[in-house]
Amino acid sequence: MSLQQYIRDIQDFPKAGIVFKDITPLLSSPEATRECLALLISSLGEKKIDKVVGVESRGFFFATLLAHELNAGFVPVRKPNKLPFETISASYALEYGTDTLEIHTDSIQKGDKVLIHDDVLATGGTAKAVCELVEKLGGEIVQCNFLMELSFLNGREKLGSNEIFAALTY
């Protein structure tokens, strides 16, 4: 099955000059979703995972499925003031300005083996911030995995020595 046929390009979204990769056709196909999930799982081999961290908001879709399949806990990383308990935060650069992500302070224990999942690896700023949060809490990053990587934006460079897997590469 070619997963790329389930990714729709949307021109000039969210602003002019951007080609947005829409994953909703993939999500609406049970077969494509199963295939993608199996691919993400197989990339881990026999690695043990205690927690799957999903990044707001499109990262939540597969992160919860991954957590279920791996018999691991799901940990949401969200924009500021969206999580109800005590949090820590990390900021990252955007094209014009900065943004911030938060995680609950009790969501990851020292030594937890952590899989970080998001829908897309672009410039790497978001993923780097999530890695910083996981490491601050004492988690050990096993892999950062993504539905898609936009390789021309060189996001891998920001993730250092962390193992990276993407189901699709553009």
C-alpha positions as CSV (number, residue, x, y, z in Angstrom):
1,M,0.0,0.0,0.0
2,S,1.3,3.5,-0.9
3,L,0.6,5.7,2.1
4,Q,1.5,8.8,0.0
5,Q,-1.8,8.5,-1.9
6,Y,-3.6,9.2,1.4
7,I,-1.7,12.6,1.9
8,R,-3.5,15.5,0.3
9,D,-1.5,18.7,-0.7
10,I,-3.3,21.9,0.2
11,Q,-1.9,24.9,-1.6
12,D,-1.3,28.2,0.3
13,F,-2.4,26.9,3.7
14,P,-2.1,28.2,6.4
15,K,-0.6,31.1,4.4
16,A,0.5,31.9,0.9
17,G,3.5,29.8,-0.4
18,I,3.0,26.9,2.0
19,V,2.0,23.5,0.7
20,F,0.2,21.8,3.7
21,K,0.3,18.0,3.9
22,D,-3.2,17.0,5.0
23,I,-3.4,13.7,6.8
24,T,-7.2,13.5,7.1
25,P,-7.6,11.2,4.1
26,L,-5.2,8.8,5.8
27,L,-7.0,9.0,9.1
28,S,-10.4,8.3,7.3
29,S,-9.1,5.1,5.9
30,P,-8.9,2.2,8.4
31,E,-6.6,0.3,6.1
32,A,-4.2,3.2,5.6
33,T,-4.2,3.9,9.4
34,R,-3.4,0.3,10.2
35,E,-0.6,0.2,7.6
36,C,0.9,3.4,8.9
37,L,0.7,2.3,12.5
38,A,2.3,-1.1,11.7
39,L,5.1,0.8,9.9
40,L,5.7,3.1,12.9
41,I,5.6,0.1,15.3
42,S,8.0,-2.0,13.2
43,S,10.6,0.8,13.2
44,L,11.0,0.2,16.9
45,G,12.1,-3.4,16.6
46,E,12.3,-4.9,20.1
47,K,12.8,-1.6,21.9
48,K,10.9,-1.3,25.2
49,I,8.7,1.8,25.5
50,D,7.2,3.0,28.8
51,K,5.7,6.3,27.5
52,V,4.6,7.7,24.2
53,V,4.7,11.5,24.0
54,G,2.3,13.0,21.5
55,V,2.6,16.6,20.3
56,E,-0.4,18.8,20.0
57,S,-2.5,18.3,18.1
58,R,-2.0,16.1,15.0
59,G,0.6,14.1,16.9
60,F,-2.1,12.9,19.2
61,F,-3.8,10.8,16.6
62,F,-1.1,8.2,16.2
63,A,0.6,8.7,19.6
64,T,-2.5,7.3,21.4
65,L,-2.6,4.3,18.9
66,L,1.1,3.7,19.4
67,A,0.7,3.8,23.2
68,H,-2.1,1.3,23.0
69,E,-0.2,-1.1,20.8
70,L,3.0,-0.8,22.9
71,N,1.1,-1.2,26.2
72,A,2.7,2.2,27.2
73,G,1.3,5.3,28.8
74,F,0.3,8.3,26.6
75,V,1.7,11.7,27.5
76,P,0.3,14.9,25.8
77,V,2.5,17.9,25.1
78,R,0.4,21.0,24.6
79,K,0.5,24.7,24.1
80,P,0.6,26.9,27.2
81,N,-2.3,26.8,29.7
82,K,-4.0,23.7,28.2
83,L,-2.8,21.2,30.8
84,P,-4.5,21.3,34.2
85,F,-1.7,20.2,36.5
86,E,1.8,21.5,37.2
87,T,3.9,21.8,34.1
88,I,7.3,22.6,32.8
89,S,7.8,24.4,29.4
90,A,10.2,24.7,26.5
91,S,10.2,27.5,23.9
92,Y,11.3,27.2,20.3
93,A,11.8,29.5,17.4
94,L,9.2,30.0,14.6
95,E,9.7,31.7,11.3
96,Y,8.7,35.0,13.0
97,G,8.8,34.8,16.8
98,T,8.6,31.9,19.3
99,D,6.2,29.3,20.6
100,T,6.0,27.3,23.8
101,L,5.1,23.7,24.7
102,E,4.2,22.3,28.1
103,I,4.2,18.8,29.8
104,H,3.0,17.7,33.2
105,T,5.8,17.4,35.7
106,D,4.6,13.9,36.8
107,S,4.1,12.4,33.3
108,I,7.5,10.9,32.9
109,Q,9.6,9.3,35.6
110,K,13.4,9.2,35.6
111,G,14.6,6.3,33.4
112,D,11.3,5.9,31.5
113,K,11.9,4.8,27.9
114,V,10.2,7.4,25.7
115,L,8.9,7.4,22.2
116,I,8.2,10.9,20.9
117,H,5.6,11.1,18.1
118,D,4.4,14.0,15.9
119,D,2.8,14.1,12.5
120,V,5.6,16.0,10.7
121,L,9.3,16.7,11.1
122,A,9.8,20.0,9.4
123,T,12.4,22.5,10.7
124,G,12.8,20.4,13.9
125,G,12.1,23.2,16.4
126,T,9.0,21.6,17.9
127,A,10.6,18.1,18.2
128,K,13.8,19.6,19.8
129,A,11.6,21.4,22.4
130,V,9.8,18.1,23.2
131,C,13.1,16.3,23.5
132,E,14.2,19.0,26.0
133,L,11.1,18.5,28.0
134,V,11.4,14.7,28.1
135,E,15.1,15.0,29.1
136,K,14.3,17.6,31.9
137,L,12.0,15.0,33.5
138,G,14.6,12.3,33.3
139,G,13.2,10.3,30.4
140,E,15.4,8.4,27.9
141,I,14.4,9.1,24.3
142,V,14.3,5.8,22.4
143,Q,13.1,7.3,19.1
144,C,11.4,10.3,17.6
145,N,9.0,9.1,15.0
146,F,6.8,11.0,12.5
147,L,4.2,10.3,9.9
148,M,6.1,12.6,7.5
149,E,9.5,14.2,7.2
150,L,10.0,17.3,5.0
151,S,13.7,16.5,4.5
152,F,14.4,19.7,2.5
153,L,13.9,21.7,5.8
154,N,16.7,19.8,7.5
155,G,14.9,19.2,10.8
156,R,17.0,16.2,11.6
157,E,19.9,18.4,12.3
158,K,18.3,19.9,15.4
159,L,17.6,16.5,17.0
160,G,21.3,15.6,17.5
161,S,22.0,11.9,18.0
162,N,18.3,10.9,18.7
163,E,17.1,8.0,16.5
164,I,14.6,9.3,13.9
165,F,12.0,7.5,11.8
166,A,9.5,8.9,9.4
167,A,6.9,6.7,7.6
168,L,7.0,9.1,4.6
169,T,9.7,11.5,3.4
170,Y,9.2,14.4,1.1
